[in-house]
């Protein structure tokens, strides 16, 4: 590859396999792929360390063209195709390469980053160069097989529920942040007495909308006791009411009250979808407990919150070869 304009790309549709193979040396061929949302850059490396200029491939409309070209190369030479893990953008291509019975490998993204300056003396990175680095590392044996395989049913189901839980937690964190900022403005003492996501605080905000209405309610102590139940002592109830009466927070207008009620309702509704009370001794916390026995079949898992960790209820074999289910 000439150094002037070495990374200028050519459309994959203009590549002639016969001319390319006839002009190259004998031996194994390695192709590195740098995958983006809209474009894929491929660089071919000959066995003697010489690179061809990058091929530009439109993602996903030209995937079939690229795979057919690589299949033609593999019919004439030993071919290894390498790529980084790029989220889901490269999954369709990896499946197509595997279906075409090509040897697909994976290269670490960190290795690609660290090798950038070693490769050509310049620490910068761009698509064409990254594809060449991936091909170089794969040719040097710094890759491992990575054919496309579907997950087993059991693993796919667990991945589904974990992905669902992750999404719920992200939304919950967003509402927690909004509510915390609102309380810091209008009732800063509240979070020093009650946890931000506690039932008592959320119920109080959904009902009153802020400290002013709570302080004016003569039945506030009874309402707080009902929401907190045995977990909320009379002393703390008194402190909460006193903090509402003497708060140094900014006085609320009607919209501020409406906003606080809405945030509390959204957070409470969202937490209610993800967390369940009780029964935590019969569930398996993610990452904290090993599996017991060999899972045979799965009930519909339920994600539950047990105070300090998230857990997933499921069907497992505990001691005898009989599946035990917790509804």
SVG drawing of the C-alpha trace seen along z (x, -y; Angstrom):
<svg xmlns="http://www.w3.org/2000/svg" viewBox="-57 -31 63 67">
<polyline fill="none" stroke="black" stroke-width="0.4" points="0.0,0.0 1.4,-3.4 1.7,-5.9 0.2,-8.8 -3.5,-8.5 -3.0,-5.0 -6.5,-4.9 -8.5,-6.2 -11.4,-3.7 -12.8,-2.0 -16.4,-0.8 -16.7,2.9 -18.6,3.1 -15.5,2.1 -13.3,5.0 -12.3,7.7 -11.4,10.9 -9.5,12.4 -7.2,9.3 -6.7,9.0 -5.7,12.6 -3.5,12.8 -1.5,9.7 -1.0,10.9 1.5,13.3 0.7,16.9 -0.4,17.8 -3.1,17.0 -5.2,13.9 -6.6,11.9 -9.4,9.3 -10.1,6.8 -13.6,5.2 -14.3,1.9 -18.1,1.7 -20.2,-1.4 -23.9,-2.1 -23.9,-3.1 -20.6,-2.0 -18.2,0.9 -14.6,0.6 -12.7,3.8 -8.9,4.1 -7.2,7.1 -3.7,8.1 -1.5,10.5 0.7,13.0 3.8,10.9 2.3,8.0 1.2,5.8 -2.2,4.2 -4.6,3.3 -6.5,0.0 -9.8,0.2 -13.1,1.2 -16.1,-0.8 -19.3,1.2 -22.7,-0.3 -24.3,1.2 -26.6,3.1 -27.4,2.8 -24.0,4.1 -23.5,6.9 -24.3,9.6 -21.9,8.1 -19.1,8.2 -19.8,11.7 -19.9,13.0 -16.6,11.3 -15.0,12.8 -16.5,16.2 -14.8,16.0 -11.5,15.1 -11.9,18.1 -12.3,20.4 -8.9,19.5 -6.9,18.8 -7.1,19.6 -9.1,16.7 -9.6,15.3 -12.1,12.5 -11.8,10.5 -13.9,7.8 -14.4,6.0 -17.4,6.3 -19.4,3.3 -22.7,3.8 -25.5,4.9 -24.3,3.2 -22.1,6.1 -24.4,9.0 -26.1,9.1 -22.7,9.3 -21.3,11.8 -24.3,14.1 -23.9,13.8 -20.2,14.6 -20.9,17.6 -23.7,18.8 -21.2,18.5 -18.9,20.9 -16.1,18.3 -13.7,18.3 -14.8,15.4 -12.6,14.1 -12.9,11.4 -10.2,8.8 -10.3,6.8 -11.2,3.2 -8.7,2.2 -6.0,4.1 -6.9,2.2 -6.7,-1.1 -3.3,-0.3 -1.8,0.9 -2.7,-2.3 0.6,-4.1 2.7,-0.9 1.0,-0.2 2.1,-3.4 3.8,-5.6 0.7,-7.9 -1.7,-7.5 -4.7,-8.7 -7.6,-6.3 -10.0,-6.3 -12.1,-3.7 -9.7,-2.5 -6.8,-2.4 -8.8,-0.5 -9.7,2.1 -6.0,2.6 -5.1,2.9 -7.8,5.5 -6.4,7.5 -2.8,7.1 -3.7,8.4 -5.7,11.3 -2.8,12.3 -0.5,12.2 -2.7,14.5 -4.2,11.9 -7.8,13.0 -10.1,15.8 -12.9,17.6 -16.2,15.8 -18.8,17.5 -22.4,16.4 -24.5,18.7 -28.0,18.2 -28.3,18.4 -29.9,21.4 -33.5,20.9 -32.6,20.7 -29.9,18.2 -32.0,16.2 -34.9,15.9 -32.5,14.8 -31.0,12.2 -34.5,11.0 -35.4,10.4 -32.0,8.9 -32.3,6.5 -35.8,5.6 -34.6,5.0 -31.7,2.8 -34.2,0.6 -36.4,0.3 -33.5,-0.7 -32.4,-3.4 -35.9,-4.9 -36.1,-4.7 -32.8,-6.5 -34.0,-9.2 -37.1,-9.8 -35.1,-9.6 -32.8,-12.4 -35.7,-14.6 -37.4,-14.1 -34.2,-14.7 -33.6,-18.0 -37.1,-19.1 -36.9,-18.2 -33.5,-20.0 -35.3,-23.1 -38.6,-23.0 -38.1,-20.6 -34.3,-19.9 -34.8,-18.4 -37.0,-15.5 -34.2,-13.3 -32.3,-13.4 -35.2,-11.9 -36.7,-9.5 -35.1,-7.7 -35.8,-9.2 -37.5,-6.1 -39.3,-5.2 -43.0,-4.4 -43.7,-7.0 -42.1,-9.9 -43.5,-9.0 -47.0,-8.6 -46.7,-11.9 -45.6,-13.8 -48.2,-12.2 -50.9,-13.2 -49.7,-16.6 -47.3,-17.7 -45.0,-19.4 -44.3,-20.4 -46.8,-23.2 -49.9,-21.1 -48.5,-18.4 -47.8,-20.9 -51.3,-22.3 -53.0,-18.8 -54.1,-18.0 -54.3,-14.3 -50.8,-14.2 -49.4,-12.1 -52.1,-9.4 -51.5,-9.4 -47.8,-9.0 -48.2,-6.2 -50.5,-4.4 -48.1,-4.8 -45.0,-3.8 -46.7,-1.2 -44.5,0.5 -41.3,-0.7 -42.0,-4.3 -41.7,-5.2 -43.8,-8.0 -40.6,-9.9 -39.6,-10.0 -43.2,-11.0 -42.9,-14.0 -39.6,-15.0 -40.9,-14.8 -43.9,-17.0 -41.6,-19.5 -39.3,-19.6 -42.3,-20.4 -43.5,-23.2 -40.0,-24.8 -38.5,-24.0 -36.1,-26.5 -37.1,-25.4 -38.4,-27.7 -42.1,-28.2 -44.1,-26.3 -46.6,-27.5 -49.4,-25.4 -47.2,-24.1 -44.5,-23.1 -47.0,-21.1 -48.3,-19.4 -44.8,-18.6 -43.9,-17.0 -47.1,-14.9 -46.4,-13.8 -42.8,-12.9 -43.7,-10.9 -46.6,-9.1 -44.4,-8.2 -41.6,-6.9 -44.0,-5.0 -45.7,-3.4 -42.4,-2.5 -41.0,-1.0 -44.2,1.0 -43.6,2.7 -40.1,3.8 -40.1,4.5 -42.2,6.9 -42.4,7.3 -41.8,10.6 -40.7,14.0 -37.1,13.0 -35.8,16.2 -37.2,18.1 -35.6,16.1 -32.1,16.0 -30.3,12.7 -28.4,11.9 -24.6,12.2 -24.9,12.9 -25.9,16.6 -24.9,19.6 -27.4,21.9 -28.4,25.0 -28.9,28.1 -29.4,28.1 -32.2,26.0 -34.6,28.1 -37.4,25.8 -38.2,22.2 -41.3,20.6 -42.1,17.0 -39.4,15.2 -40.3,12.2 -37.8,9.6 -38.1,8.6 -36.3,6.2 -35.2,7.6 -34.0,4.5 -30.4,4.7 -30.3,6.6 -32.4,7.5 -33.5,11.1 -35.2,13.2 -37.8,15.8 -37.5,18.9 -38.0,22.6 -35.0,24.7 -34.2,28.1 -33.3,27.7 -32.6,31.2 -34.7,33.8 -35.2,34.0 -38.5,32.1 -38.9,28.5 -40.0,26.3 -41.9,23.2 -42.5,20.0 -45.5,18.1"/>
</svg>
